[in-house]
Amino acid sequence: MARKKRYLTATMPDGYVKTIGPTADNFTHYWRIVAQLANGKTEVFWGHTRTLAEARKKRLPLPEAAKMRGWVSYQFEIAELVEQPA
Protein backbone atom coordinates (compact mmCIF):
# COMPACT_ATOMS: atom_id res chain seq x y z
CA MET A 1 0.00 0.00 0.00
CA ALA A 2 1.38 3.43 -0.95
CA ARG A 3 2.12 5.89 1.81
CA LYS A 4 0.03 9.04 1.95
CA LYS A 5 1.79 12.12 0.60
CA ARG A 6 1.68 15.22 2.72
CA TYR A 7 3.26 18.65 3.14
CA LEU A 8 5.72 19.39 5.95
CA THR A 9 6.39 22.90 7.23
CA ALA A 10 9.20 24.30 9.37
CA THR A 11 9.16 27.77 10.91
CA MET A 12 12.58 29.18 11.72
CA PRO A 13 13.28 31.54 14.65
CA ASP A 14 13.49 34.54 12.28
CA GLY A 15 10.01 33.76 10.90
CA TYR A 16 11.15 32.12 7.65
CA VAL A 17 8.77 29.31 6.69
CA LYS A 18 9.95 26.36 4.58
CA THR A 19 7.42 23.91 3.12
CA ILE A 20 8.51 20.51 1.82
CA GLY A 21 6.27 18.30 -0.26
CA PRO A 22 4.27 16.63 -1.28
CA THR A 23 6.29 13.80 0.22
CA ALA A 24 5.73 10.36 1.68
CA ASP A 25 9.15 10.36 3.43
CA ASN A 26 9.33 10.41 7.21
CA PHE A 27 11.22 13.69 7.60
CA THR A 28 11.06 15.17 11.10
CA HIS A 29 13.46 18.14 11.08
CA TYR A 30 14.67 20.92 8.79
CA TRP A 31 18.12 22.46 9.18
CA ARG A 32 19.81 25.46 7.62
CA ILE A 33 23.14 27.21 7.67
CA VAL A 34 23.26 30.95 7.00
CA ALA A 35 26.86 31.92 6.29
CA GLN A 36 28.20 35.46 5.99
CA LEU A 37 30.99 35.97 3.47
CA ALA A 38 33.82 38.51 3.70
CA ASN A 39 32.34 40.45 0.76
CA GLY A 40 29.06 40.95 2.66
CA LYS A 41 27.10 38.35 0.71
CA THR A 42 25.22 35.47 2.32
CA GLU A 43 25.19 31.77 1.47
CA VAL A 44 22.34 29.53 2.65
CA PHE A 45 22.49 25.73 2.84
CA TRP A 46 19.56 23.62 3.98
CA GLY A 47 18.19 20.13 4.19
CA HIS A 48 15.81 17.84 6.03
CA THR A 49 16.41 14.73 8.10
CA ARG A 50 14.53 11.81 9.57
CA THR A 51 15.71 12.40 13.16
CA LEU A 52 16.82 15.27 15.39
CA ALA A 53 20.11 13.44 16.02
CA GLU A 54 20.78 13.29 12.28
CA ALA A 55 20.12 17.04 12.00
CA ARG A 56 22.46 17.83 14.92
CA LYS A 57 25.28 15.91 13.21
CA LYS A 58 25.20 18.48 10.40
CA ARG A 59 26.76 20.95 12.86
CA LEU A 60 29.97 18.93 13.34
CA PRO A 61 31.82 19.87 10.12
CA LEU A 62 30.88 23.56 10.23
CA PRO A 63 34.10 24.99 11.76
CA GLU A 64 36.15 23.32 9.02
CA ALA A 65 33.66 24.37 6.33
CA ALA A 66 33.86 27.97 7.56
CA LYS A 67 37.66 27.93 7.15
CA MET A 68 37.56 26.28 3.73
CA ARG A 69 34.86 28.56 2.34
CA GLY A 70 36.05 31.76 3.98
CA TRP A 71 32.93 32.43 6.02
CA VAL A 72 33.20 35.39 8.38
CA SER A 73 30.43 33.89 10.52
CA TYR A 74 27.62 31.38 10.28
CA GLN A 75 24.44 30.40 12.06
CA PHE A 76 23.13 26.84 12.25
CA GLU A 77 19.45 26.27 13.05
CA ILE A 78 17.13 23.28 13.34
CA ALA A 79 13.33 23.35 13.30
CA GLU A 80 10.81 20.57 13.71
CA LEU A 81 8.72 19.76 10.65
CA VAL A 82 4.96 19.87 11.17
CA GLU A 83 2.54 18.01 8.90
CA GLN A 84 0.11 20.23 7.00
CA PRO A 85 -3.11 19.18 5.26
CA ALA A 86 -2.57 18.53 1.54
C-alpha positions, -999 to 999 in steps of 0.1 A, spaced: 0 0 0 14 34 -9 21 59 18 0 90 20 18 121 6 17 152 27 33 186 31 57 194 59 64 229 72 92 243 94 92 278 109 126 292 117 133 315 147 135 345 123 100 338 109 112 321 77 88 293 67 99 264 46 74 239 31 85 205 18 63 183 -3 43 166 -13 63 138 2 57 104 17 91 104 34 93 104 72 112 137 76 111 152 111 135 181 111 147 209 88 181 225 92 198 255 76 231 272 77 233 309 70 269 319 63 282 355 60 310 360 35 338 385 37 323 405 8 291 410 27 271 383 7 252 355 23 252 318 15 223 295 27 225 257 28 196 236 40 182 201 42 158 178 60 164 147 81 145 118 96 157 124 132 168 153 154 201 134 160 208 133 123 201 170 120 225 178 149 253 159 132 252 185 104 268 209 129 300 189 133 318 199 101 309 236 102 341 250 118 362 233 90 337 244 63 339 280 76 377 279 72 376 263 37 349 286 23 361 318 40 329 324 60 332 354 84 304 339 105 276 314 103 244 304 121 231 268 123 195 263 130 171 233 133 133 234 133 108 206 137 87 198 106 50 199 112 25 180 89 1 202 70 -31 192 53 -26 185 15 
